[in-house]
Amino acid sequence: MADILSLFDMEDLLPIVARLTDEYTSKESSSVTFERARKLMAAVMYAMVHFETRTTSLMGHNDLSAEEVYKLGYEAVLLKVDTVKEKYKKLMTFFDGYNNRNYKDTVEKAIPGFFKFYDPKFAPMENIITMDYPVFKLDMKLEGIDMISQYIDAIWNEQVYLKSFPREYVISKLKEFHPKYEKEYINLKEIFSMQIKSEVNEIKVLQS
């Protein structure tokens, strides 16, 4: 798929940025700092890129104006926010922090903070939270709702994996790794998997 932004010049985006500036300042000022202007431009581009999630092809859309692409892209961002919120709500129906403080705080407090303060119009590319609970294979190029979406997916998959084992067994293996694992900044799935592999290897040695 061609990059939708390649169809437009920066001059095509300036009227959109100007309109967002008016909205951001409530038309009380026609000027903003360079940093704010840069962020508003980034917000416009973020939304326009999401226009591509609404169609599998740009064919037939070449006649759309930058403003039309922006509006459709912005709607796509809002839709994704709602979709990710719903997945988070479902996650919380079965989430278990396994007594790890960082895990619980990140999922139960930090992620809701993201949704509370996320600004899809003026700053959709900001991650808001630091995501202190470590997960792996994240695409660090992603931003905003795209980043938090894959983060929630990773935690979802981790929970499904851990819940395939008895809770007390999981906790016992985590304690074997560290008696005070509850206070450690660790990925529980990685540590648990490592402990299982170690146990299996020990059994193989004994049986050999």
BAVO-876666 format. One record per residue: x, y, z of N, C-alpha, C in turn; residue in one letter; residue number from 1. Coordinates in nm, 2 decimals. Last residue first. Example, Ala and Ser with C-alpha at 12.3 -4.5 7.8 and 13.67 -1.06 7.14 Angstrom:
     n_c1     n_c2     n_c3    ca_c1    ca_c2    ca_c3     c_c1     c_c2     c_c3   code   pos
     1.28    -0.22     0.71     1.37    -0.11     0.71     1.29     0.00     0.79      s     2
     1.32    -0.57     0.78     1.23    -0.45     0.78     1.32    -0.33     0.78      a     1
END
This chain:
     n_c1     n_c2     n_c3    ca_c1    ca_c2    ca_c3     c_c1     c_c2     c_c3   code   pos
     1.82    -4.00     3.25     1.92    -4.05     3.15     2.02    -4.15     3.22      s   208
     1.66    -3.90     3.44     1.61    -4.02     3.37     1.71    -4.08     3.27      q   207
     1.79    -3.68     3.53     1.77    -3.79     3.62     1.73    -3.92     3.56      l   206
     1.78    -3.53     3.30     1.91    -3.57     3.35     1.89    -3.69     3.44      v   205
     1.51    -3.48     3.28     1.57    -3.56     3.17     1.71    -3.61     3.22      k   204
     1.47    -3.32     3.51     1.40    -3.46     3.50     1.47    -3.54     3.39      i   203
     1.61    -3.10     3.43     1.65    -3.17     3.55     1.59    -3.31     3.55      e   202
     1.45    -3.01     3.22     1.59    -3.05     3.20     1.65    -3.13     3.31      n   201
     1.22    -2.93     3.36     1.22    -3.04     3.26     1.36    -3.10     3.23      v   200
     1.32    -2.72     3.51     1.26    -2.84     3.57     1.26    -2.96     3.48      e   199
     1.39    -2.54     3.31     1.49    -2.59     3.40     1.45    -2.72     3.47      s   198
     1.14    -2.49     3.20     1.24    -2.56     3.12     1.35    -2.61     3.20      k   197
     1.02    -2.36     3.42     0.97    -2.49     3.37     1.07    -2.56     3.29      i   196
     1.17    -2.13     3.44     1.17    -2.23     3.55     1.12    -2.36     3.50      q   195
     1.11    -2.01     3.19     1.25    -2.05     3.22     1.26    -2.15     3.33      m   194
     0.84    -1.96     3.23     0.88    -2.05     3.13     1.03    -2.10     3.15      s   193
     0.86    -1.77     3.44     0.79    -1.89     3.46     0.84    -2.00     3.36      f   192
     1.00    -1.56     3.31     1.06    -1.63     3.43     0.99    -1.76     3.45      i   191
     0.82    -1.49     3.11     0.96    -1.53     3.08     1.02    -1.61     3.19      e   190
     0.59    -1.42     3.26     0.59    -1.53     3.16     0.73    -1.58     3.13      k   189
     0.67    -1.20     3.40     0.64    -1.32     3.47     0.64    -1.44     3.38      l   188
     0.94    -0.99     3.38     0.83    -1.05     3.30     0.79    -1.18     3.35      n   187
     1.00    -0.78     3.66     1.03    -0.89     3.57     0.91    -0.92     3.49      i   186
     1.09    -0.62     3.90     1.04    -0.57     3.77     1.08    -0.67     3.67      y   185
     0.98    -0.75     4.22     1.07    -0.74     4.11     1.01    -0.69     3.98      e   184
     0.81    -0.80     4.43     0.87    -0.66     4.42     0.96    -0.64     4.30      k   183
     0.75    -1.07     4.41     0.64    -0.97     4.40     0.69    -0.83     4.39      e   182
     0.97    -1.22     4.45     0.94    -1.18     4.31     0.83    -1.08     4.30      y   181
     1.12    -1.30     4.67     1.05    -1.17     4.68     1.01    -1.12     4.53      k   180
     1.25    -1.53     4.60     1.16    -1.53     4.71     1.07    -1.41     4.72      p   179
     1.28    -1.61     4.26     1.32    -1.51     4.36     1.21    -1.51     4.47      h   178
     1.24    -1.87     4.16     1.33    -1.78     4.09     1.38    -1.67     4.19      f   177
     1.05    -1.97     4.33     1.18    -2.04     4.32     1.28    -1.95     4.25      e   176
     0.84    -1.80     4.29     0.91    -1.79     4.41     1.05    -1.86     4.41      k   175
     0.76    -1.89     4.04     0.81    -1.75     4.05     0.89    -1.73     4.18      l   174
     0.67    -2.14     4.11     0.79    -2.13     4.02     0.85    -1.99     4.02      k   173
     0.45    -2.07     4.27     0.56    -2.15     4.33     0.69    -2.14     4.24      s   172
     0.29    -1.94     4.09     0.35    -1.87     4.19     0.46    -1.94     4.26      i   171
     0.22    -2.16     3.93     0.28    -2.05     3.87     0.36    -1.97     3.98      v   170
     0.08    -2.32     4.11     0.20    -2.37     4.05     0.29    -2.26     3.99      y   169
    -0.13    -2.16     4.18    -0.03    -2.19     4.28     0.10    -2.24     4.22      e   168
    -0.27    -2.17     3.93    -0.22    -2.04     3.98    -0.11    -2.07     4.08      r   167
    -0.20    -2.42     3.68    -0.26    -2.38     3.81    -0.20    -2.26     3.87      p   166
    -0.19    -2.29     3.34    -0.13    -2.37     3.45    -0.20    -2.33     3.58      f   165
    -0.31    -2.13     3.17    -0.31    -2.27     3.13    -0.25    -2.36     3.24      s   164
    -0.25    -1.88     3.26    -0.37    -1.94     3.31    -0.39    -2.08     3.26      k   163
    -0.03    -1.81     3.10    -0.01    -1.84     3.25    -0.13    -1.91     3.30      l   162
    -0.16    -1.77     2.85    -0.05    -1.87     2.87    -0.04    -1.91     3.02      y   161
    -0.33    -1.55     2.90    -0.38    -1.68     2.85    -0.28    -1.79     2.87      v   160
    -0.14    -1.36     2.97    -0.24    -1.41     3.07    -0.30    -1.54     3.03      q   159
    -0.01    -1.32     2.73     0.07    -1.37     2.85    -0.03    -1.43     2.95      e   158
    -0.21    -1.21     2.58    -0.15    -1.34     2.54    -0.07    -1.40     2.65      n   157
    -0.25    -0.97     2.72    -0.36    -1.07     2.70    -0.30    -1.20     2.67      w   156
     0.00    -0.85     2.69    -0.04    -0.89     2.82    -0.15    -0.99     2.81      i   155
    -0.01    -0.80     2.41     0.10    -0.88     2.47     0.06    -0.93     2.61      a   154
    -0.23    -0.64     2.39    -0.23    -0.77     2.32    -0.13    -0.86     2.38      d   153
    -0.14    -0.41     2.52    -0.25    -0.49     2.58    -0.26    -0.63     2.52      i   152
     0.06    -0.34     2.33     0.10    -0.37     2.47    -0.01    -0.45     2.54      y   151
    -0.09    -0.28     2.11     0.00    -0.40     2.11     0.05    -0.44     2.25      q   150
    -0.22    -0.06     2.22    -0.30    -0.17     2.16    -0.21    -0.29     2.16      s   149
    -0.02     0.12     2.27    -0.10     0.07     2.38    -0.18    -0.05     2.34      i   148
     0.06     0.18     2.00     0.15     0.12     2.10     0.07     0.06     2.21      m   147
    -0.17     0.29     1.90    -0.11     0.18     1.83    -0.02     0.10     1.93      d   146
    -0.22     0.52     2.05    -0.31     0.41     2.06    -0.26     0.28     2.00      i   145
     0.12     0.61     2.05    -0.01     0.64     2.09    -0.10     0.51     2.11      g   144
     0.32     0.43     1.81     0.30     0.54     1.90     0.15     0.54     1.94      e   143
     0.59     0.21     1.70     0.45     0.25     1.71     0.43     0.35     1.82      l   142
     0.84     0.13     1.71     0.81     0.24     1.62     0.67     0.29     1.64      k   141
     0.87    -0.09     1.87     0.89     0.04     1.93     0.87     0.16     1.84      m   140
     0.68    -0.35     1.88     0.73    -0.27     1.78     0.75    -0.13     1.83      d   139
     0.78    -0.59     2.12     0.70    -0.48     2.09     0.76    -0.40     1.97      l   138
     0.91    -0.82     2.22     0.87    -0.82     2.08     0.77    -0.71     2.05      k   137
     0.78    -0.84     2.57     0.88    -0.85     2.46     0.82    -0.84     2.32      f   136
     0.74    -0.63     2.86     0.69    -0.73     2.76     0.79    -0.73     2.64      v   135
     0.76    -0.50     3.19     0.83    -0.54     3.06     0.76    -0.65     2.98      p   134
     0.58    -0.24     3.32     0.59    -0.39     3.32     0.65    -0.43     3.18      y   133
     0.57     0.03     3.25     0.68    -0.02     3.33     0.69    -0.18     3.34      d   132
     0.47     0.23     3.07     0.45     0.08     3.05     0.57     0.01     3.12      m   131
     0.45     0.50     3.08     0.59     0.44     3.05     0.58     0.29     3.04      t   130
     0.19     0.68     2.91     0.25     0.61     3.02     0.38     0.54     2.98      i   129
     0.18     0.85     2.67     0.12     0.89     2.80     0.19     0.82     2.92      i   128
     0.24     0.85     2.40     0.22     0.72     2.47     0.16     0.74     2.61      n   127
     0.12     1.04     2.14     0.19     1.04     2.27     0.15     0.91     2.34      e   126
    -0.02     1.08     1.91     0.11     1.00     1.89     0.18     0.99     2.03      m   125
    -0.23     1.25     1.94    -0.26     1.11     1.93    -0.14     1.02     1.93      p   124
    -0.29     1.52     2.04    -0.17     1.45     2.07    -0.19     1.30     2.06      a   123
    -0.54     1.62     1.96    -0.42     1.71     1.96    -0.29     1.64     1.99      f   122
    -0.71     1.39     1.94    -0.71     1.50     1.84    -0.58     1.58     1.84      k   121
    -0.67     1.20     2.14    -0.67     1.16     2.00    -0.67     1.27     1.90      p   120
    -0.52     1.20     2.42    -0.58     1.30     2.34    -0.57     1.27     2.20      d   119
    -0.53     1.03     2.73    -0.50     1.02     2.59    -0.58     1.12     2.51      y   118
    -0.61     1.02     2.99    -0.54     1.14     2.95    -0.50     1.14     2.80      f   117
    -0.75     0.77     3.02    -0.80     0.90     3.08    -0.74     1.02     3.02      k   116
    -0.59     0.58     2.90    -0.72     0.62     2.84    -0.78     0.75     2.90      f   115
    -0.37     0.59     3.08    -0.36     0.62     2.94    -0.49     0.66     2.88      f   114
    -0.49     0.51     3.32    -0.44     0.64     3.31    -0.42     0.68     3.16      g   113
    -0.54     0.24     3.26    -0.65     0.33     3.27    -0.61     0.48     3.26      p   112
    -0.26     0.17     3.27    -0.33     0.16     3.15    -0.46     0.25     3.15      i   111
    -0.19     0.21     3.55    -0.13     0.29     3.44    -0.21     0.29     3.32      a   110
    -0.36     0.03     3.70    -0.36     0.17     3.72    -0.31     0.25     3.60      k   109
    -0.35    -0.24     3.61    -0.47    -0.19     3.68    -0.48    -0.04     3.70      e   108
    -0.10    -0.27     3.49    -0.23    -0.30     3.42    -0.35    -0.24     3.48      v   107
     0.08    -0.16     3.67     0.08    -0.12     3.53    -0.05    -0.15     3.47      t   106
     0.01    -0.28     3.92     0.01    -0.14     3.90     0.00    -0.09     3.76      d   105
     0.06    -0.55     3.85    -0.07    -0.51     3.89    -0.09    -0.36     3.87      k   104
     0.34    -0.55     3.80     0.24    -0.60     3.70     0.10    -0.54     3.73      y   103
     0.44    -0.45     4.04     0.46    -0.38     3.92     0.36    -0.42     3.81      n   102
     0.37    -0.66     4.22     0.32    -0.52     4.24     0.33    -0.44     4.11      r   101
     0.25    -0.97     4.18     0.36    -0.89     4.14     0.31    -0.74     4.14      n   100
     0.04    -1.14     4.23     0.09    -1.07     4.34     0.22    -0.99     4.31      n    99
    -0.07    -1.21     3.98     0.01    -1.30     4.05     0.10    -1.24     4.16      y    98
    -0.25    -1.05     3.85    -0.12    -1.00     3.86    -0.02    -1.09     3.93      g    97
    -0.48    -1.15     3.62    -0.43    -1.19     3.75    -0.28    -1.14     3.75      d    96
    -0.78    -1.09     3.43    -0.64    -1.05     3.46    -0.60    -1.10     3.61      f    95
    -1.04    -1.12     3.35    -0.96    -1.24     3.39    -0.82    -1.21     3.43      f    94
    -1.14    -0.88     3.31    -1.23    -0.98     3.36    -1.16    -1.11     3.40      t    93
    -0.95    -0.73     3.18    -0.97    -0.71     3.33    -1.07    -0.81     3.39      m    92
    -1.00    -0.79     2.92    -0.88    -0.84     2.98    -0.89    -0.84     3.13      l    91
    -1.23    -0.64     2.87    -1.24    -0.79     2.87    -1.12    -0.85     2.94      k    90
    -1.12    -0.39     2.88    -1.22    -0.43     2.97    -1.24    -0.58     2.98      k    89
    -0.94    -0.40     2.66    -0.89    -0.39     2.80    -0.99    -0.43     2.90      y    88
    -1.13    -0.42     2.45    -1.04    -0.53     2.48    -0.98    -0.53     2.62      k    87
    -1.24    -0.16     2.48    -1.32    -0.28     2.50    -1.24    -0.41     2.53      e    86
    -1.02    -0.01     2.41    -1.08     0.01     2.54    -1.16    -0.12     2.58      k    85
    -0.98    -0.08     2.15    -0.88    -0.12     2.24    -0.94    -0.11     2.39      v    84
    -1.22     0.04     2.04    -1.19    -0.11     2.02    -1.09    -0.15     2.13      t    83
    -1.18     0.31     2.09    -1.30     0.24     2.15    -1.27     0.09     2.15      d    82
    -0.95     0.35     1.94    -0.95     0.38     2.09    -1.06     0.30     2.15      v    81
    -1.04     0.30     1.68    -0.94     0.21     1.74    -0.94     0.23     1.90      k    80
    -1.21     0.52     1.65    -1.27     0.38     1.65    -1.17     0.28     1.71      l    79
    -1.03     0.72     1.65    -1.13     0.72     1.76    -1.19     0.58     1.76      l    78
    -0.89     0.66     1.42    -0.82     0.66     1.55    -0.92     0.65     1.66      v    77
    -1.09     0.69     1.23    -1.03     0.56     1.24    -0.96     0.55     1.38      a    76
    -1.13     0.96     1.24    -1.24     0.87     1.28    -1.19     0.73     1.31      e    75
    -0.89     1.04     1.14    -0.92     1.08     1.28    -1.03     0.99     1.33      y    74
    -0.92     0.96     0.87    -0.82     0.90     0.96    -0.85     0.92     1.10      g    73
    -1.13     1.12     0.79    -1.15     0.98     0.79    -1.05     0.91     0.88      l    72
    -1.00     1.37     0.82    -1.12     1.34     0.89    -1.15     1.19     0.90      k    71
    -0.78     1.34     0.64    -0.76     1.36     0.78    -0.88     1.33     0.86      y    70
    -0.91     1.32     0.40    -0.83     1.20     0.45    -0.81     1.22     0.59      v    69
    -1.02     1.57     0.38    -1.11     1.45     0.39    -1.04     1.33     0.44      e    68
    -0.79     1.73     0.38    -0.89     1.75     0.48    -0.98     1.63     0.50      e    67
    -0.68     1.65     0.14    -0.61     1.63     0.26    -0.70     1.64     0.38      a    66
    -0.93     1.51    -0.07    -0.85     1.62    -0.03    -0.78     1.58     0.10      s    65
    -0.94     1.24    -0.31    -0.98     1.30    -0.18    -0.88     1.41    -0.14      l    64
    -0.86     1.12    -0.53    -0.93     1.25    -0.55    -0.97     1.31    -0.42      d    63
    -0.76     0.88    -0.47    -0.66     0.98    -0.51    -0.73     1.12    -0.52      n    62
    -0.92     0.67    -0.42    -0.91     0.77    -0.32    -0.82     0.88    -0.35      h    61
    -0.89     0.48    -0.62    -1.02     0.54    -0.60    -1.03     0.65    -0.50      g    60
    -0.66     0.30    -0.43    -0.72     0.32    -0.56    -0.86     0.38    -0.54      m    59
    -0.56     0.23    -0.20    -0.57     0.37    -0.22    -0.64     0.40    -0.35      l    58
    -0.69    -0.05    -0.02    -0.63     0.01    -0.14    -0.65     0.16    -0.14      s    57
    -0.82    -0.12     0.20    -0.71    -0.21     0.16    -0.64    -0.15     0.04      t    56
    -0.92     0.12     0.45    -0.93     0.06     0.32    -0.80    -0.02     0.28      t    55
    -0.87     0.21     0.70    -1.01     0.20     0.66    -1.03     0.14     0.52      r    54
    -0.60     0.24     0.74    -0.67     0.13     0.81    -0.81     0.11     0.77      t    53
    -0.54     0.48     0.62    -0.51     0.35     0.55    -0.57     0.23     0.61      e    52
    -0.59     0.66     0.81    -0.69     0.65     0.70    -0.67     0.52     0.62      f    51
    -0.37     0.68     0.96    -0.47     0.58     1.00    -0.59     0.57     0.90      h    50
    -0.24     0.89     0.84    -0.18     0.75     0.82    -0.29     0.65     0.86      v    49
    -0.39     1.10     0.95    -0.40     1.07     0.81    -0.34     0.93     0.78      m    48
    -0.31     1.10     1.22    -0.45     1.06     1.18    -0.46     1.02     1.04      a    47
    -0.04     1.17     1.20    -0.08     1.04     1.26    -0.22     1.00     1.22      y    46
    -0.06     1.42     1.08     0.00     1.31     1.00    -0.04     1.18     1.06      m    45
    -0.18     1.56     1.29    -0.25     1.56     1.16    -0.19     1.44     1.08      v    44
     0.02     1.54     1.48    -0.11     1.48     1.51    -0.19     1.47     1.38      a    43
     0.23     1.68     1.37     0.25     1.53     1.39     0.11     1.47     1.42      a    42
     0.12     1.93     1.39     0.15     1.87     1.25     0.16     1.72     1.26      m    41
     0.12     1.95     1.66    -0.01     1.95     1.59     0.01     1.90     1.45      l    40
     0.39     1.95     1.71     0.31     1.84     1.76     0.17     1.84     1.69      k    39
     0.47     2.19     1.59     0.52     2.07     1.55     0.44     1.95     1.59      r    38
     0.32     2.37     1.75     0.29     2.36     1.61     0.35     2.23     1.55      a    37
     0.46     2.33     1.99     0.32     2.30     1.98     0.28     2.28     1.84      r    36
     0.71     2.43     1.92     0.70     2.29     1.97     0.56     2.24     1.96      e    35
     0.66     2.69     1.87     0.71     2.61     1.76     0.69     2.46     1.80      f    34
     0.35     2.80     2.02     0.50     2.78     2.02     0.53     2.69     1.90      t    33
     0.11     2.98     1.83     0.14     2.88     1.93     0.29     2.87     1.92      v    32
    -0.14     3.23     1.74     0.00     3.18     1.74     0.02     3.08     1.85      s    31
    -0.38     3.34     1.76    -0.35     3.28     1.63    -0.21     3.22     1.62      s    30
    -0.59     3.29     2.04    -0.46     3.33     1.99    -0.44     3.26     1.85      s    29
    -0.84     3.20     2.09    -0.80     3.31     2.17    -0.66     3.37     2.12      e    28
    -0.94     2.97     1.97    -0.94     3.10     1.89    -0.90     3.22     1.97      k    27
    -0.88     2.77     2.14    -1.01     2.82     2.15    -1.02     2.96     2.08      s    26
    -0.64     2.66     2.09    -0.63     2.78     2.16    -0.77     2.84     2.18      t    25
    -0.73     2.43     1.95    -0.65     2.41     2.06    -0.64     2.54     2.15      y    24
    -0.87     2.55     1.73    -0.94     2.47     1.83    -0.86     2.45     1.96      e    23
    -0.66     2.67     1.60    -0.77     2.75     1.65    -0.85     2.68     1.76      d    22
    -0.50     2.44     1.54    -0.45     2.55     1.63    -0.56     2.64     1.69      t    21
    -0.67     2.32     1.36    -0.64     2.25     1.49    -0.59     2.35     1.59      l    20
    -0.64     2.50     1.15    -0.77     2.48     1.22    -0.76     2.41     1.35      r    19
    -0.37     2.47     1.10    -0.43     2.60     1.14    -0.56     2.59     1.21      a    18
    -0.37     2.21     1.01    -0.29     2.24     1.13    -0.34     2.38     1.19      v    17
    -0.51     2.24     0.78    -0.56     2.15     0.89    -0.50     2.18     1.02      i    16
    -0.35     2.40     0.63    -0.48     2.45     0.67    -0.55     2.37     0.78      p    15
    -0.11     2.23     0.60    -0.11     2.35     0.68    -0.25     2.41     0.72      l    14
    -0.13     2.03     0.42    -0.16     2.00     0.56    -0.17     2.12     0.65      l    13
    -0.04     2.12     0.18    -0.18     2.07     0.19    -0.22     2.05     0.33      d    12
     0.23     2.17     0.23     0.14     2.29     0.22    -0.01     2.25     0.23      e    11
     0.34     1.92     0.22     0.32     1.98     0.35     0.22     2.10     0.34      m    10
     0.15     1.74    -0.03     0.26     1.83     0.01     0.24     1.88     0.15      d     9
     0.04     1.40    -0.07     0.02     1.54    -0.04     0.15     1.61    -0.01      f     8
     0.09     1.14    -0.11     0.00     1.20    -0.20    -0.02     1.35    -0.18      l     7
     0.23     1.05     0.10     0.31     1.08    -0.02     0.22     1.15    -0.12      s     6
     0.05     0.97     0.29     0.11     1.11     0.31     0.19     1.15     0.18      l     5
    -0.01     0.71     0.23    -0.11     0.82     0.20    -0.05     0.96     0.20      i     4
     0.20     0.50     0.07     0.19     0.59     0.19     0.10     0.70     0.15      d     3
     0.05     0.22    -0.09     0.13     0.34    -0.09     0.11     0.42     0.03      a     2
     0.08    -0.12     0.00     0.00     0.00     0.00     0.09     0.12     0.00      m     1
END
